[in-house]
Amino acid sequence: MSATATSSLAARTWDLDHVVRVGGWQLLTTLPSGDRALWHELHGDQSGTVVLWRQLDRLVVSPDPQNEQAERHYYTIADRVATHLGIIFHRYVTGPGKITIRVNGRNIAPWDPFLESHETTQVVTDEALPYRGELISVKSFVLPHVSRLTTQEHIAAGGRRGWASQQGFYVYRNRRLIVSGSWLGLGFRREELTSLARIRLDLPNHMDSDWQIDVRKSVARAPGALVPELRRIAEVVRMRSANVYRHRGKVLQRAGQGEVVQAWLQVVRGTKIAYQINRQHPVVAALLATSGSGDVEAMVRLLEETVPVPLIILNHADGPGRQAAPFEESAPDAVRSVLTDVVRAMKRSGVSGREITRRLVTTEPFSDLPDLVQEVCTQELGQEMT
């Protein structure tokens, strides 16, 4: 039921029993008896909309008010409804002209699938595609790598279905979400490397038939004329997502410093993929240079041959947000101690003070700690840095 300041109360009803009787989705437009009084009880004289659900025989498993299990079940479903509305209508309850949507008296929380407010979210493309004399807005995003998110941010951005299932296009009809996380039959598969790719596509109200949107507003398929352009955009954002994912969200090219030196390398041995410790990594190189024996090389080879790849894959599939970033759970003094030992080892191997600093700010994992690198190098090297 809806009413405005200048219009009388109007009602629209979906009645499943009626749908079964007539064999089709026939919308009822008459105001049911007694609903006018119910409107004033719930909404008073204010304008707005009230949605009433009646005869919830599949939801209310027991009419007994003392049945606590049935009550918990009911409120669990109510919470799921509120979450669903926060997803579908998230653009209505935020920004200019926002409205308030309540479920059982509580405001719903909007869900932003694009993390637009996060400082490391990337806008990859923002363009308007011409179609039948109109422009369709398409804006693509690459979300932050998990290492850039808090645990709560990571869980929230994964939505109900998890990160891998949320990638792809988000189709909106008049700002209402129709499709969330789909490659729209464009020939792309959901992959781990593209799980950060999300694309917002805005449609006007009158293109339902072109996009094969049905009365349930839950599916959409791109018109053939737009497929090449949508594929182009998807390929770009998928590639950008893969790059961010491979490099763990880091900016590989730092102005005046060069590319970050990774601690691990992926190598191909015949038809197999293996992982090898980077012998050019400054810490590894310094250790090998000063060891004076083959013990360190033997230890490095042992680590390379025993990387628990199946366990890593299994744990990541179960919960990608559980993998800790470098030094994430370490105390500041512990990180400083490790870095100090590294500086001293590089110094013993004959690397100059200035070169030690230059290498460490582009070396994983210290490339994320440039201020600490500068501080420790100044403390340990002093005049040798100039």
Number of C-alpha atoms within 10 A of each C-alpha: 16 16 18 13 9 7 9 9 16 14 17 14 16 13 16 13 9 14 14 11 9 10 9 10 14 14 12 14 11 10 14 11 8 8 14 14 11 13 20 11 10 10 15 10 12 12 15 15 16 16 12 10 9 7 9 8 9 7 13 14 14 15 10 10 8 9 11 11 10 17 17 11 13 15 13 12 14 15 14 12 14 20 19 17 19 20 21 18 21 23 20 18 18 15 9 8 7 11 12 12 22 12 14 11 7 10 13 22 19 20 21 16 22 22 18 14 8 13 10 15 17 19 16 17 16 13 12 14 12 12 11 8 6 11 14 17 15 20 19 25 25 29 28 25 21 21 18 18 16 11 12 9 14 20 17 16 20 18 17 14 9 16 22 19 17 22 27 28 22 25 27 22 18 14 17 17 21 20 22 23 22 22 22 19 11 14 7 14 12 15 13 15 17 24 24 29 30 29 28 20 20 20 20 14 10 10 12 16 11 12 16 14 17 11 9 8 15 12 16 21 19 16 12 9 11 13 15 11 11 19 16 10 19 22 15 14 25 24 15 20 26 20 16 21 22 12 13 16 18 19 13 17 11 13 8 6 12 13 15 22 21 16 17 14 12 11 11 10 9 6 6 7 9 14 17 17 16 17 17 12 18 23 22 19 15 22 19 18 16 14 12 9 10 10 11 16 15 11 10 17 13 11 14 15 11 9 13 10 11 9 10 13 11 11 14 13 12 10 12 18 22 12 13 11 13 13 12 11 8 9 9 11 9 11 16 15 11 10 19 16 13 19 23 16 20 22 17 14 15 12 17 16 20 14 13 22 22 16 20 26 24 23 20 20 16 20 22 17 15 13 12 17 22 15 12 17 22 16 11 16 18 11 10 13 16 9
